[in-house]
Amino acid sequence: AKLLYSFIVSEKGTIDLVSFRIACVCLKKLLKKKDIKGLELPWRPLYGTVNAHISLADSKFLVNTMRASMEDLKKARKEFYQVIKKCRFYFPKSATKEILDTMLPRMEPFTEEFHKYQALLCLFLPVKHGAELIKRWLPRLFKISLWASRSSSMSIWFDLWSRVAKHNIGKVDLSPILAEVFALYTQSLNLNLNLGSGNPNKGLEKRFPPKYKWLIREQTIDIPFGRLMVYTLHLDRCKTLAATLFQMTESYFHPSNTGRHLANLSTLLATLSNYYGKRIGREMRGEGAYESKLRLEKKDSPFVKMIMPVVKMAMYSKSYRMIYAVQFLLRTLANVHPNDVVGPQMKEWIHALTNVSQSHRTMSALSCMGWSVDAILSRKLNPTGCQYLEQILWKALPGIDPVDLMKTGRTLTFYVLLFYTVPFVDARKHQPAKGSMQKVLEYDEEAKRATMCLDEWCPQFLDALLKVIKQQEGFSEKNRLDLATLHFIGRAIRAFFMCLSERLGKLSIEHLAKRLTSADFWSVQKYTGVVFSAAGLALPTAALEKLLLLFGKKLVEKSKDGKTWNKVEGTSGGETEYSLFVISELLSKAGAAIIPHLDLIRGIYACYKDAKSKDVKKNARCIIKKTLQALTSVYPAEYRGNNAEKWDDPTWNHWQDWGNFEDVNNLGIRWHVPTRAELKSAASLCELALVPALDTLSKYRMKGSSTESEDSELKEVLAHVEDITTGIHCVLGDFSDREVTDSKISTTALKPVVTSF
């Protein structure tokens, strides 16, 4: 750390920009955890480096005239700014007095130097070297800060006050300045509100000089103000002022209001959520080094009472930023104060799901419930939440609307979060452990009863999703709406299959088999493919036994002697192309479950690899590529919200784990790692498909010239070789038979070392 520090503050000649930035990044990472004991870094060398590079004209950085170099300069200054912040923790105790003595005399109001030195003072001044020292300079600096009337200048002062509040809870009393701080913030909103005398110098300060802009953090005043509010919430003065602020601004959160003020207010709510959750988390873990009476209340919290009236209006706002901030805040509050938030809000949200006359409330309810669903259904935080499961499953289902893709996306996002929270396992099929007492939680019976609707609900969900797929008009990778639709359908169907028990999974696959053979899906095979891919990943054995055999019978049949495969006559080109595509997607991550069906896969490939239709030929060869990838690649074999080991335990009381967080040190994620049997199967399949193609390439290489038709064939062979090598790229051999030269080439030299699999 000292070596990097000495390089950064070096005064010898010019500094290479890239090296400087890399050194800053390394030092920042070293100092991030603030756990280097005995380290002390002087502040003056950093101060001298800032002055040396304060403007581009005076900078010692090696900067060219090219635009890219100017961008590098901005990045270097950004990293240097972060280094100064990290170094503050290691400044000696004498640094505070020295910084004040150096910078305060130069802070003459309404001058350019005032901008420079107020930024440097707020950037360098440490706040962890004793409360007594802070009490001395706090009143004086607060008076000086009133000369800063523009938001860019005010934000750096607010950042300083919030740092004081965060690191000195119970040590430094900020009550005397809170009224002025709240008034300054209210005045910055320009909402014609007044909580105090405010800033008498508003409008007198000049614009912040561009050459000093890099010395201030690019943030609005709302972020440091929100942090200051959270870390002073234990003070009665702050509670009173915050309640008054929200009461006076409540009407500006109404959905009918629009304007620039919404950006500020939404940022404030998001900041409150962020730092409120952080402070509560630290206090729950016992990391707060202050008296227990200064900790925030977890029951009957005054903060919840003052903020919820605002939240109830803002959640239906027309501003996306406001809705996002409210969702963030609701998630935090629901996890910290479930009794005060979940119960009252769930009644309103469930009603909004069926309120046809106010469709915008349905969208907001889906978003808010999705963000808070783990707290709503958590058996530990909110034991009574299990009674809402059946209601929200059925009442949110109409939101999957083929006509309104925006609402469909919002609904599917909600379901995805629900699928990762609740294992879809019917409690009636539970096998209690023998010879052991079963742990019983409150409302266990209600939770078990809620799972009894899953047999009926799962097919209804699939029908709604397939209806959306059926209504799509093809797919184009250049169409952003098509890409978004494919993304949320794929994400939802994967999460759905992953949360299903084996019995419900088989039930759902059988339901798909009845629906997906329809000609209505031929033109939307890209969307249907993600359904097959998810089924093959989550339940490979059941999916292949049902769906692969179903679509395979449409393509090939055994000869009378049972030795070869023949095409099925009468199958249309569209159905053939569709069947080949969905089979390739079904196999894409099916792993070892493919091995019993290799004979059928070889037969399909042999019958259609040389088809006249370009698309049919492409899909047939894609089957080989996807099969090889599935057999030879390493990839996650499950995407579940619970430890994979629990799913293998028939005695698992799954209804007691709703909304619980897994141990990050023991997630139990299951991965697909190729076995020897899979690699052997892949090697035989690869040799079957690759050797003829390589022989063809060798023939053309020896011939030296070709006709136009032969060129076309050569391109197809090369494309086929590319597909195969893409499929086995994880385990490719090293082609070490002998060196290949232009003068001498052989088929043997081109064949991969299959045994290296």
N, C-alpha and C positions, 0 to 999 in steps of 0.2 A: 504493500500500500504506500509506504514512504517513497519507494523508487518511482512508482507511477506518479505520485504527487510531485516529486521533484522534477520529473520530465515535463509535466503540465505547466508548472510555474517557472520553467527555465527562461532566463532572460538573454541567452546567447543567440544572437542573430534571428533569422526568420525560422518559422516553425512549419513543418510539413503538415498540411491540413488533414490528410487521411490518418497519419500517425497520431496527430493530436486527438482526433475524434475517437480512434480506437483506444487510446490510453484513457480517455474520459469514460468510455463505456466500461472498460475493465475495472477502473477504480470505483465507478458507481456501483457495480455489482459486488465488489468486495466490501463496500461500506454499507450496503443495503440493510443488512440484518442488525447493524449497530452492536456487534458482539466481539469486537476486537479489543481486548483488555490492554490497558496501558498505552494505547495509541493516543498521541496528541499532535494535532496539526495546526501550525500557525495560520492566522487569517491574512496577514499582510501580503505574503506572496500571491495569494489568490486575488486580493484587491489590486495589486500591481499588475497582474495579468489582465484583469478586466479593463483597467485604464489603458493598457497597451493595445487592446483590441476593441476599444469602445466604438469606433467607427471604422468604416471600410478604408477611409483615406489614411488613417493612422495605424491600421492593422499590420502586424508583422506576419500574418498568415501568408502562405504562398498561394495567391489567388490569380488565376488567369482571367482573361476577359470573356471566356466562354460561359454560357448560361449554366452548364452543368456544374462548373466550379462555384458559381454563386449559390447554387442549391447545396453544394457540399459545405459551404461556409455557414449557411443557415443551420444545417444539421449539426455541425461542430459546435456552434454557439448554443444550440439547444442542449446538447450533451454536457457542455461546460456549465450551463445554468444548473442542471441537475446535480453535477458534481459539487457545486458550492452548497447546495441544499443538504447533500449527504455529509459534507465536511463540517457543517455547523455543529453536529453532535460532538465532534472531537476538538472543537476550539477550547483553548485553556480558559479558566475562569476570568483571567484578566482581560480577555478579549472584549467582553461587553463594554467595559469602561473605555477601552481604547477605540472601539468602533464609534461609540457615541461622541467621544472627544474629537475624533477625526472628521465625522460627517455632519454633526449638528451645526457647527459654525458656518458651513458652506450652504446651508439650506435657506436661501433668501427667497421669500414668496414671490410668485409671478415671474420668475426668471427661468431660463433654460436649465441652469444648474440645479434649481429646485427639483426638477423632474429627475435628473440624474441621481442626486444624492438621496432622495426619498426612496427611489427604487433600490439603490445599493444598501441603504440602511435596513429596509424591510427584508432584503435578501440575506444579508450577512448576520443580522442580530440574532443571537441564540436566546432561547427562552427556557433552558433547562439548568441554568447555573445558579439557582437559588431564588426563592420567592421574594426575599427582602430586596434583592437587586432590582427585580421587576417592579416592585411597588414604588421604587424611587423614580424610575424613568417613565412609567406608564402615564401619569397625569400630564407630564410635559409633552410627550409624543402625541398624546391624544389631541391636545390643543393644536399642535402643528398639523395633524392630519386633517383638521377642519379646513385648511387652505386648499386641500385637494378636493375639487368639486366635480371633476369629470369621472366617469365610471372606471376608466382605465387606471387612474390614480387611486381612486377609492378602493378598488379591488385589492391592491397590494397592502393597503393599511388594514382592510378587513381580514386579509389573510394573516397578518401579524397578530391581530386581536384573537382570531380563532386558534392560532397556534398557542398563544398564551392560555386560552381557556382549556384547550385539550390536554396540555402537559402540566397544568397546575390546578387541577380540580381540588377544592378545599384548601388551597394554599394562597391563591390570589383571588380576592373578591372583586369581580367585575361589575357588581351591581351599580356603582356610581356612574358608569359610562353607558350602561345598557339602554337607557332611555334615549340618549343621543344617537346611539348606534341604530336603534330601531327607527328613529326619525330619519336618519340619513338614508337608510335603505328604502323606507316608504317614499321619501322624496325622489329617489332615483327611479321609481316606477312611474312617476308622472300620472298618478291616479287621483290627484286632488284630495289626498288624505293628509292628515297631520297628527303625529303622535308626540310632538315636541317642537322645540325651536328650530330644528333642522340645521342646515348649513347656511350661514349668512353670506358666504362667499360664492354661492352658486352662480355659475356663469362667468366668473372673473378669471378662472384659470385658463391658460392657453392650452392648445392641443399638444398632446404628448409628442415630442420630437421623434421622427421615424428612426433616427440613428440609435436611440435608446430603447426602442421597442423590444429588443431581444432580452432586456433586463427585467421585463415583467412577464408574468405568466399569462398566456392567452386564455383568460377565463372571465366570465361575467361576475358581477358582484354577488350574484345569488348563491354561488357555491361557497365562498368563505362565510357568507352570512348564515347559510344553513348549517354549516359546521359549527359556527359560534353558538347558534341557538341550541343545538343538540348538547354541546358540552357545558352549557350553563342552565340546562333544564332543571337541575336540582335546586336552583335559586328561585325563591318565591317571586322575585322581581321579574325574572325571565318568563315564568309561567303567566304572570299577569299581562305582560307586554305581548307575548305570543298570542294569548287568547284574544286580546284586543285587536291585534293585527289581523287575525283570521276572521274575526267578526266584521271588521270594517272592509275587508277585501272579499268577503263571501260572495257578494253579488257579481264580482268580476269573474268568478269561476263558473257562473251559470252557462249552460250550453248555448244560450242565445247570444252570448258575448263573443266577439272576435277582436283581434287587434294584436299589436306588437307586445302588449303586456303579458299575453298568454305564454310567450317564450320565457319570460323571466319567472313567472309564477310556476310554470311546469318544471323549470330547472330547480327552483326552490324545493318543490315537493320531492323530486328525485334525489336531491342532496340530503334532505331530511331522512328519507328512507335509507340511504346508504350509510350515513353516519349514525343514525339511531340503531340500526341493526348491528353496526360494529361496536358501539358502546355497550349495548345490552349483551352482546356475545362475550366481550372482554370481562364484563362484570360476572356473567354466569360461569366463566372459566376461572374466576378469581384472580384476574390479571390487573385489576384496578387497585393501585396502591393508595387507597384513600378509605375513609371510614364508611361503614356499611350504610349509615344514614344518608350519605351523599349519593347512593346508588339510586337508579331510576326504579320506580315501582312497576312490578309485573302484574299486579292486580289492581283494578280500578284506577288505571293510569289517567292522570289529568291530560296527558298529551293526546291520548286516543279521543277523549271527550272534546278537545278543542279542534282536532283535525278532521274528525269524521263528517261533520256537516259540510265542510268544504269538499271532501272526497266524494260524498254522495252526489254532489252536483257535477263535479269535474269529470267523473267517470263517463258521463254522456256528452262530453265536449265535442265540438266539431274539429278541434285541433288534435292531430295525431300525436304530437309531442306531449300534449296534456294527458291524453289517454294512456300513453306509455308510462309517464311519470306516476300516474294514479295506480296503474297495475303494479308497478314496482313497489310503491308505498303499501298497497294492500297486501302484497305478498309478505312484506316484512311484518306488518301489524298482525296479520293472521297467524303467523308463526310465533310471535311474541305474546299476543293477547287474543287467543282464539275465541274465548268466551265473549269478549266484547265486540268482536268483528264478525266472526263466521255466522253465528246464529242470526243476528238481525239482517245481515246482508243476504243470506241464502234465500230468505223468503222473497226478497225483492228480485233477486236474480232469476229464481225459478219462475216467478210471475212474468218476468221480461221475456223468457224463452217462448212463451205462448201468447205474447201481446202483439197481435197482428197490426194494430193501428200505429204502433211505434216501433218500427223495425230497427231503427238505430240503437234502441235499448237492447235488442236481442244481440246485436254484434258486440256491444260493450259488455254485456253480461257474460257472453262466451269467452271473451278475452280475459276478463277479471277472474272468472272461475278457473280458467286454465292456469293462470299464474298462481292461483292460491289453492289448487286442487289437492296438493300434498298436505296442506294444513287442514283443509276441509275434511278430508277422509282419514287423517292420521289417527290411529287408535290411541296414541300416547297423548298428543296435544289436544285432540277433540274427540273423545270417545263417542259422543252422540252423532258425529258426522256420518257414520255408516248408514244411517237411515235415509240419507240423501242420495245414495248411489243409484238406486233403481229409478228415482224420479229424474235425475239429470241424464241418465243413459237414454231414457225414452223421450224426454222433452227436448233434448238437443238434437235428436235424429232428424227432424224436419229441416234443420239448418243445412244439411247436405242437399243442396238445391242445384240441379243442372243449369238452371237459368241464371243464377247469381253465383258466379265463381268466387267472388270476394267473400260472400257469406260462407260458401262451402269451404274455402281455405281457412277461415277463422274457426269453423266448426271442427274441421279435421285436426287443426292445431290443438284445440281443446281436448279432443279424444286422444291424441298422441300422448299428451301429458297425463291423462287419466290412465292410459294403458301402462305407462311406466310406473304408476303409483299403485295400481290394484292388480294383483295376479288374478286372471280370469279362470278360477278353479271352483267348480261346484262343491260346496261344503258337504253336500249329501254323500259324496263319494269319498269322503275323508276316512282314512284308516288310522285310528288312534294307536299309539304305541302300547305294546303289551307290557304289563308289569310295571307301569309308571303312572304317576298321578299327572293328569292333564292340567296345565295352567289355565285358569279361567279369568278373563278380564271382563270388566263392565261392558254391557251391551254386546257380548259375544253372540247371543242368539239372534239379535237384529242383524248383525253383520253376516252371519251364516244365511239367514233368510234372504238377504239382498242378493246373494249369489245364485239363487234358484231361478232367476229370470234369464240367466245367460244363455240357456239352450234356445230360448225363443228370440233373444235379442241379436245374437251373432249373425244368423241368416238375414235378419232385417237390415243390419248394418252393411253386409256385403251387397245386398240388393240395391241399397241407396247409393253405394259407391260405384257399382257397375252401371247404374243408370246415368251417373255423371260421365263415366267413360264412354258409354254408348252415344251420348249426345255430342261428343267432340267431333270436329271436322278435320280429321287427319292430324299430322304432327309435323312441325317444321322447327329445326334447331335455330333458325333465324328469328322465330316468333317468340318474344319474351313471355307472352301470356301462356303459350304452349309449354315452355320450359318450366314456368312457375307451377302450372297445373300438374305436370309430370312429377315435379319435386314433391308437392304436398300429398299427392296420391301415393307415391312410392314410400314416403316417410310414414304415412298413416297406416298403410297396409302392412308394412314391416313391423311396426310397433304392435299392430293388432295380432298378427300371427305369433309374435314373440311372447305375448302375455297369456296365450291360450294353454290350457292343459292339453294333454295328449288326446283325451276323449273329445273335447270341444274342437281341437284342431282337425281331427278326422271328420267330425260333423261338418265343419266349415269347408273342408276340401271336397267332400261329397256334394255339398251345395254348389260349389264353384263348377264342379264337373258337369252339373246339369245346365248351368247357365252359359258357360264360356264356349260352348260348341256352336253357338248361334252365329249365323252369317253377319249379324249386326256388328260383330267385333273385328271383322276382317280388316276394315279400313283404319282401325284404331289399335293396331297390334302393339305399337310402342307403349301405350298406356296399359294394355293387358299384360305386356311382358313383365312389368314391375310387380304385378300381382303374382305371377308364376314364380318370379325370382324370390319373392318374400316367402312364399309357401315352401319352395325348395330349400331355403336356408333354415327356416324355423322347424319344419317337420319333413326332412328329406325322405325318410323311408315311406311314410304314408303318402306324400305328394307324388313320388315317382311311381309307386304301386298303382295309384289311381289315375293320375293325369298323364304320365308318360305312356302307359299302356293304352289309355283311351285315345290319345292323339296318334300314337304309333300305329294303331290298327287302321287309322284312316289313310296311312301312307304306305305301309308295307304289309306283306303277308308271307308266311312260310310256303315254300314249294311243297309239292305232294310228297317228295322224298324227305322233307324236313332238313335239307342240307343248305339250301340257299334262300335268299329273300327276294321277293318280287314286288314290283309296284302294284298298288291297288288300283284297278281300272275304274274310271268314272269319277275320280276326285278332280274337282275343278282347280284351275291354276291359282285362284285366290285363296281357296281353302288350303291348298298345299303350301303356299307361301306362308300363310298364317300359322299353320300347324308346325312347320319347321322352325319358325321364329320363336313361338312360345316354348317349344321343346328346348331350344338353345338357352333361353332364359331360365327355364326350370332347372337345367343342369348346371347353371353358372356357379352355384355355391352349395351343391348337394353333397360333396365330399365322398366318403366311402360308400354311401348308399347307391352310387352309380354302378359299382362293380357288378352286382347281379344282373344289370341290364345292359352290359357292354355288347352282348351279341345283337340285341335290337338296335343299339346305336350304330354299330358297324353296318347293319343291314340298311338302315335309313340313309347313312352316308353313301354307301355303295350304289344305291338306287338313284340318288338325286345329285351326286357330285358333278355329273356331266349333263345335267338337264339343259334344255334349250333356253329356258327362261333365265335371264341374268339374276333376277332377285331370288328365284328358287335355288339356283346354284350357290349364290352367296350365303343364303341361310343354311343350306346343307353343310357348307364348309365351316360356317360359324358354330355349328353343333360340335365339330371336332375341337375347335379353338376353346370354346367354353368348357367342354368336358376336360380337356387337358389342364386348363387353369384351375378347375375345381379339384382335380386330383393332385396337383403338384404345388399349389400355392399355400401360403400361410395367411389366414385371415380369421377375424372373429367369427366364431360359430354361433354366437347368440348376442342379442342386444336387449337385455332384460333389466328391469329396475331393481331386482333382487339377486342375491348371490346365487350363482348357477347350481351350487351344491344343494341348496334348499329344494330346488325343483326335482332333484333326484330322490328326495326323502319323502316317502308316502305318508309319514306321520307328521309332516310339517303343518303347523297351525297357520296357514297362509292368511286367514282373516285377521290375525293379530299383528301382521307386519305391514298393513296398509300405511303408506306415507312415511315409513321409517327409513332413516338413512343408514346405509351400509358402512361398515368400517373401511375407511379408505386404504388401510394397510392389508385388507383381506377381502378384496372385491370378488374373488373367485370367478373371474371372467374365463369362459371356455373358448379355446382357440382350436381351429382346425390345423393340425400339423400332419403332413403327408406320412402315411405308414408305408412299410415296405411293400405291402400288397397293392396299395394305390400307385406307388411309383412303378411297380412291375406292370400293372395294367396300363398306365400311361405310356410306358416304353413300347409295349406291343402295339397300342393304338397309334402311337407316333410313327412307328416303323411302317405300319400298314398304309398310312396316308402319305408319309414323306418320301419313301423310297421311289415310288413311281414318278413323283414330281421331280426328284433329283435326277433320275434317269433321263427324263425329258430335257431337263436343263443341260445335262452332259451331251445329249444328242445334238442340240442346237449349238453348243459350244464347239463341238468337233466339226459341224457342218460349215460354220463361219458366215453364211449368208442365209437369208430367209425371205419368203414372200410376205405379202401383206397379211394373209390369213394366218400364216405361221407366227407373225409378230403378235397378232391378237391372242393366239394360243399361249405364246410365251409370257405375255403380260398376265394372263390368268394363272399360269403355273407359278409365277413369281408372287402374285397376290396370295395364292394358296400356301406357299412356303412361308410367307410372312405371317399368315394366320396361325400356322402350326408353331412357328418359333415364338410367336407372342404367347401362345398357350403354355409353352414349356420354358419360358424365359427364366423361371426361378431355378430350374435344375438343368440348364443346358450343359452339354458336354463341352470339352475344351478343344475339339477338332484337332487332336494331336497325332493323327495317324502319320502324316508327313506333310512337308511344306508344299503349298499349292503355288505354282508359278504360271506365268503366261505361256511358256513354251511347252509345258507338260502338265496335263490335268487328267484326273481319273475320277471315276464314280466313287471309288473307295475313299478318296481324300475328302469328298464332299459329305460322306455319311457321318452323322454325329456318333460319338461313342455312347451308344445306348446303355451300356453297362454302367456308365457314370451316374445314371439315375439312382 
